[in-house]
Amino acid sequence: MTTGWLLLATIPLLVVASIAGLRRPALLLAAYASIIPFGSSISLPTGLPAEFATATTALGLVTTAGLVVHVLLASEGASSLPAPLPWWLFFFAVLTLTLAWSVDPSLTLQKLLVMASLVGLYAVSVLPRFTVRDLDVIEAGIALSGALTGVYAVFLLLTDAMHLQGDGTPRFQTAGGGGEGGDPNITAAALLLPLVVSLAAAMSERSGRHRLAYLLAAGLTGAAILLTGSRGGLLAVIVGIGILAFHDRRRLARIVYIGIPVVSLALTFALSAEATQSRLQAQSASGRDLIWSVGSQACADHCGRGTGWGTFGEVFTTYFLDEPDTDRTRTNVGPHSIWLRVPVEAGWLGALVLVVALGLTYQSMRWLPPERRGVPIAALSGLLVANTFLSNLDFKYFWLVLMYVAWVVAVHRPRRPEDRVVGPVAAGGVTSR
């Protein structure tokens, strides 16, 4: 009964989303982006599996519905489709094919449903025509997500209410929990896009008040990342801000790109618990060396066609039980790297398609103006660095970065005369700021 009433209550939301999607889809996307780092830890009483019973999933479905209405009824759409789009669809097709020989078909089907919702939103989100103003709205939503998450992280730090890990280390976590509180490493990875977007927006041609707001958002986002205690997340931050600084020739911008995160991280580090500081300085691999070793053994036997999407944990358990002299008690674990997960679960074909799709995504940014190229490249590169230590291809923050790259390319790539927008939209401004 509760589920029925909840579904009934979503009808007005779908109507509002349809109207908003028809008038300005960027508002829907900005709202969706604004809760990505923390919405997955907010569970809803829908009776659905944990992956679907979250605030981000609900808003993602509403956003998808609104975008579909916009695409069907709008007078015009995007002038061209992103070059990587067919390859990401092909990648999903390869994952679906593994259902035929999966070692656990029910688990693979569950994971494929999650991927279908993400790939579907990605595909629909690149169909509308966006302007610079639309992109500004979306970037504001992305920056807001980092600021809100940072405020919450600082509040937990100052009130000594941070979540404690099994070893007693306080680590901030909100993203990736499926309503169960989140994961620190996933939270750090989800905050990378808000960080680089906030830093770049602070150095754009905006009013002083807006630039200060973006600087504050960047500082809060950086503090939240450090409080996760994620070393992979910090490495991704270093890569991201390094790329930002490399692509911006302005000396002041480089100082801001490097200085704001450094100051924010240093202050937060000084205030953080001793256990958190010790973890960030530790040299251990947190068990990933064992996972990657056993996973490599499994790959030798199964990477030909894969074991089925989402089944690495079960395959790992099988091989792990044959490992001598180990005291590890938890055996069903994730691969902690997309570069290991994809070949084991989807075979070498899946790995090849993934590499091609990512390569075309980078290629699409090649023709962007220099002042717009740094942010999407930093976001995507940092994402891949973080997911070298994670395996989150089926998480919302991963696909939000892909969507962001597509939006920036659609708005700011050099256009041929026949591709230029005419009429009221052009008057609103579609040139690079």
N, C-alpha and C positions, 0 to 999 in steps of 0.2 A: 504494500500500500504506500509506504514512504517513497519508494522509487517511482511509483506512478504519479504521485503528487509532485515530486521533484521534476519529472519529465514534463508535466503539465505546466509547471512554473517557468520552464525554459522557453515556452512558446512566445511570450512577450519579448524575451531577450532576442530570440531569432528574428522577430519582426523588427525590433530596433536595429539589430545588426544588419538586416537586409537594407533598411533605409540608409544607415550610415555607410554601408558598403557601396550603395548606389551613388551617394553624394560625394563621399571622400573616403576611399578605402584605407588611406594612410592612417586615419584615426584608429581604425580597427587594429591595424598592424602595430601601431604605437602602443595601444593598450595591451596587446598580447606580449609585446617585447618587454613591457614595463614590469611584468611579474615572473619572467623566466627564471631568475636566480633563486626565487623563494616559493613560487606558486606550487611546485611539485610536492612540497612538504605540507600543503594544506589539503587534507582529504575531505571528500564530499560523500554524504551517505547515499550513494547511488546503487550499492549492491554489486557494482562492477569490480573486476580485478583491480589491484592497487595501481597498476600502470595507467588505468583509465579514470579512476575515481579521484582526480586531483583538480585543483583550480586551473592549472595551466592547460590541462586536457580539455576541460569544459570551455574555457575561453578560446582555445584553439579551434574547437568544433564550431563555436559561434562565429569566429573570424573566418573560417573556411566557408561557412554558409553565406556570410555577407559578401565575400569575394566572388563566390559563384554567381550570386544575384547580380553583382556589378558587371561581371564578365558577360553575362547573358543579356543584360539590358543596356549597358553603356553604348554610346554611339561610336566610340573608338577605343582601341586597346593599344597595347605596346606595339611599337613600329616593327620590332623583330623579337624573336625568342632568344633566350640565352643559349649560346653554343653548347654549354655543358648539360642542358636540360635533357636531351635524348639519352645521354650516357648515364645520368642518374636514374632515369626510368629503366634503362637497360640493366643497371646494377640491381635495382629492385626486382626485375624479372629473373635475374640469375639467383638471387636469394630465394625467390618463390620456387624456383625449380628444385632447390635442395629439399623441399618438402617431400619429394618423391622417394628419397632415400635417407631421410633424417633418422638418426638413432633414437630420437624422441619426437615423433610427428606432432603431438599435442603441444609441446613446448615451442617447437618451431612455428606452428600456426599462431600461437599467442604472440610471439615476437614479431611475426610478419604483420599482424594486425597493427601493432605499434608503428612499425615502419611504414605501413600503408598510409596511416594518418599523417605522418611527418612528410613523406614524399608527396602526398596529395596536397598538403598545405603549401609546400615549396612550389609545386607546379602551378597552382592557382595564383599564388602571390606574385608571380612574375608576369602575369598576363595583362593587368591593368597598365595604363599609361601614367607614369609618375613625373612630376615636375620637381624642381629644386626645393620648392616650398614643401611639397609632400615629403621629400627626403629629410628636410629639417624637422618635420613633425615626428617622423619615425626615429630619427637620431635623438630627439628630446626624450622619447619614451625609453630608448635604450639607456641613455644616461641616467634617467630617473630610476631605472631598475638598480643600477649600481649605487646610487645615492641612498635609496631606501634600505638596501641590504647593508650598506656601510653604517647607517644610523643604528640599525638593529644590532650589528656586530659590536659597535662601540658601546652601546647600552649594556650588552651582556658582559663586556669587558669591565666596565666601570662598576657594575653591580655584582661582579664575581659570580655570574650565573651561566658561564659558558658550559656547553656540553662536555662531559669527560669521556675520553676514550677508555677502552678496556685497561690500558696501562696507567690510567689516571691523568693523561695529558689533556688539558683543555683545548678543544679545537672547534672553531666556528663552522657550522654546517647548516645549510638550508636547501640546497638543490639536490635533485636526484634521489630523493627518499621514497617516492611513491606514497606520500602520506605518512612516512615513518621517521621523519626528522632530517633526512638528507645525508650527504656524504661530503666530508671536507674537501677532498680532491676534486670532486665534481663541482662543488660550489666555486672553488678557485677557477676552474676552467670556464664556468658559466659567466664569471665576472670579467674575463679578459676583454670581450667585445665592448662592454660598457666603459672599461678603463680607456681603451685607445680612442673610442668615439668621444669621450668627455675631454680628453687631452687635446685632440685635434679641434674640437668645437671651441675650446677655450682660446685657441689661436686663430680663429677665423674672423671674418669681418662682421662681428656682432657688436652690440652695445656693451659698454663696460659692465653693466649689471649682469647681462647674460654671460659674459666671459667669466666673471667672478663666480657665478652659479655653477658653470661647468668645471671650473678649477676646484671648487668645493666638492662637486660630485666625484671628480677624479681622485681627490685625496681620500674621501670616504671609501671609494671602491678599492683603492690600494690598501687601506687599513683592513678592510674585510678580507682581502686576499691573504695578507700576512697572517691574520688570525686563524685562517684555516690550517695553518701549519703545513701547507702543501708545498713540498720542494719542487715538484713538477710544475705547479702553478707559478711559483716564483721564477723558474727558468723560462716559462712561457712569457711572463711579464718582461723579463730582460730582452728576450727576442723581439717582442712586440714594440717596446719603446725604442730599441735599437733601430728597427726598420723605420719607425716614425721619424727619428732624428736623421737617418740617412736620406730620406726622401724630401726633407724640408731644409732648404738652404739657408733659412733665416736663423741667425745666431740666437736671437731671443727665443724663438720657437724651440730650438734644440735644448736651450737651458730649461725651458718649461717642461718639455717632454721627459727629460732626465731628472730634473730637480724636484718636481712635484711628487713623483712616485718615491724617489729616494727619501725625501723629507718625511712623507707620510709613513713609509715603511719603517724608517728609523725611529720615529716617535712611537709608533705602535709597538715595535719590537722592544723598546725600552719599558713600555708599560705592561707588556704581556707577561704571562707567568713564566717562571724559570723552566718549567717542563716544556713549554712551547719553544722557548729559545733553544733548549737543548736538542729538541727534535729537528729544528731547522738547521742546526749545525752538525747533526749526526751524519755518519758516512754509510749507514746500512742501506740495503736495497729494499727493506720492508717485505721480504719474502718474494719479491719479483724475480730474483735470480732463479729460485727453485721453480716458480711458475713457468718462466720462459724456457727453462731447461726441459721440463717435462712436456711443455707444449711443443717444443721443437721435435721431441721424439714422436709425439702424436702426429705432427705435420708430416713426418717422413712416411707415415702409413696412410694418412687420410687427405692430404692436400691435393690429391688428384682431382677429386670431385667434391670434397667437403663432407662434413658430418651432419650438416643441417644447421640452419641459422639459429643461433641462441643456445647451442648444445655444448659449447666448450667446457662448461663446468662438469658435465657428466663424463665427457671424454677424459678430462684431466683426472677425475677420480679414478677411472679405470687404470690409467697409466701410473698414477701416483701410488696406488696400492702395491705396485711392483717395485717401488723405490725402497732400497734397504737403508737402514740406519737413519731414520727420520723421526722426529718427535712432533711433527705438525699434526694438530688435531682436526683442523678444518680442511676438508678435501675438495668440496664443491665450490670452486672459486672461479672468478672471471679471468680472462687472459691478460688484463692490464696492458694491452697494447692493441690498437687497431691493426697494426702490421702483422700481428700473430693471429688475431681473431679471424680476420677475413679469409686468409688461405685455409685455416683449419676448418672453419664452418662453411665457407662458400667455395672452396677450392681455388686453384690457380686462375681459373677464368674470372671468378669474382674479384680476386686481387688485381688482375690485369685491368678489368673494367674500372675498378676504383681508382687506380693510378691514372688511367686515361681521363676519367671524369675530373679528378683533381688537377691534372695537367691543363685541361681545357679551361678550368676555372681560373687558373693563373694566367693562361694565355688571353682570356677575355679582359684582364686588367692591363694588358700590355699597352693598349692605345689610350688609356686614360691620361688626362693632363697630369703633369708631375705633382701639382698641389693636391690632387685628389687620389693619387695612386697609393700613397703611403698607408692610409687607414685600412682599406680592405686587404692589402697585402699583409699588413701587420696582424690584423685580426685572423686571417686564414692561417698564416704561418704560426702564430702563437697557438691557435687551435690544434694544429697538427703536432706541435711540440708537446702540448699538454696530453694529447691522446696517444702519444707514443708510450705514455705510462698509464693510460686508461684505455677503455674499449667501448666508447660511448657513441657509436654511430647511430644508435637508436634513441638518442636524447635530444630534447628540443633545442638546447643551446647550440648543438652542432649544426643543425639545419637553419637556425636563425642566422648564423654567420654566412652560410651559403646564400640565403635569401638577401642578406645585406650586400654581399658582393654583387649579386645580380641587379639590385636596385641602383647601386652606385654606377655600375657600368651602363645601365639603361639611361640614366639621367645625364651622365657627364662624358660619355664617349663622344668623340668628334662625329658629327653627322654630315652626311651628304646633303646637298640642297633639297633633293626630293624627299628626304627623311624629316625635314624640319617641321615642327608643329606650327600650324597656322591658326589665326583667329584668337579668341580670348585666352586660350592657354598660353600661347606665345607671349601675349601681352603681360601675362603674370610672371614671366621670366623662366626660361629653361636653360639659360647659359650658366657656365661654371662660375661659382662665386669666387 
